[in-house]
């Protein structure tokens, strides 16, 4: 199984970090929009009649949003360190 992006430690310059953060934020916006749309579909079924595939998709989307959020935080921390190192 290939390594996930957050597991790959790669030296990136500030421009690459900014680009990666921007990409990550775009993915987060899309996944959050997908989650909202799915939650509306789930709400139409009521709390006890949600199809399994919808519940699984909901859980997977929430996990992906959490993963992307953690990745964004890591990238932002790396960018701050790079900027401090450049100044200092």
C-alpha positions in Angstrom: 0.0 0.0 0.0 1.5 3.4 -0.9 2.2 5.9 1.8 -0.4 8.6 2.4 0.6 12.2 1.6 0.9 13.2 5.3 3.3 10.3 5.9 5.7 11.5 3.2 8.2 13.9 4.6 9.3 15.9 1.6 11.4 19.1 1.6 9.2 21.8 0.1 10.0 25.4 -0.4 7.6 28.1 0.6 5.9 28.4 -2.8 5.3 24.6 -2.9 3.9 24.7 0.6 1.6 27.5 -0.3 0.4 25.7 -3.4 -0.1 22.5 -1.4 -2.1 24.3 1.3 -4.3 25.9 -1.4 -4.9 22.5 -3.0 -5.7 21.0 0.4 -8.2 23.8 1.2 -9.9 23.3 -2.2 -10.3 19.6 -1.4 -11.7 20.4 2.0 -14.3 22.8 0.5 -15.4 20.1 -1.9 -15.6 17.3 0.7 -17.5 19.6 3.1 -19.9 20.4 0.3 -20.3 16.7 -0.5 -20.9 16.0 3.2 -23.7 18.7 3.4 -25.4 17.3 0.3 -25.2 13.7 1.7 -26.6 14.9 5.1 -29.6 16.4 3.3 -30.2 13.0 1.6 -29.8 11.2 4.9 -32.2 13.5 6.6 -34.9 12.6 4.1 -34.7 9.0 5.4 -35.2 9.7 9.1 -32.9 8.7 11.9 -33.6 4.9 11.8 -34.0 4.2 8.1 -30.7 5.5 6.7 -29.4 3.1 4.0 -26.1 1.5 5.0 -24.3 2.8 1.9 -25.2 6.3 2.9 -24.1 5.9 6.5 -20.8 4.4 5.3 -20.3 7.3 2.8 -21.0 9.8 5.6 -18.5 8.1 7.9 -15.9 8.1 5.1 -16.4 11.7 4.3 -16.1 12.8 7.9 -12.8 10.8 8.2 -11.5 12.3 5.0 -12.4 15.8 6.2 -10.5 15.1 9.5 -7.5 13.8 7.5 -7.4 16.8 5.3 -7.8 19.2 8.2 -4.8 17.5 10.0 -2.8 17.7 6.8 -3.6 21.3 6.3 -2.5 22.1 9.9 0.8 20.2 9.3 1.4 22.1 6.1 0.7 25.5 7.7 3.1 24.7 10.6 5.8 23.7 8.1 5.2 27.0 6.2 5.5 29.0 9.4 8.7 27.2 10.3 10.1 27.9 6.8 9.2 31.5 7.0 10.8 31.8 10.5 14.0 30.1 9.3 14.2 32.4 6.3 13.9 35.5 8.5 16.2 34.2 11.2 
